[in-house]
Amino acid sequence: MVALLVSPQVIEDLEDALAVSDHQRRKAEGTLGPGIPMTEVRSRLGLEKK
């Protein structure tokens, strides 16, 4: 049995890279769903534009 220690930052970086890659793949395939406008996101989070 082998164990590999990986820093949390490396895991986060890999997850981010995977998310970007998945987004690019879905965009290229034309299967990317509609986005949410920033104004709607801010409204849902209860944030006001300053």
Residue, then its C-alpha position, 0 to 999 in steps of 0.5 A: m500500500v502506498a500513500l501520497l501526501v498532497s497539499p490542499q492548494v494542489i487539490e484546489d488547483l486541480e479542481d479549478a483546472l478540471a472545472v475550466s476544462d469541463h466548461q470549455r468542453r461543454k462550450a465546444e460541444g454546444t451543451l453549455g446551459p444558459g448562464i446567470p447574469m451578474t445582476e441576478v447573482r448579486s440579487r440572489l446573494g443580497l449584494e448591492k452594486k457599489 
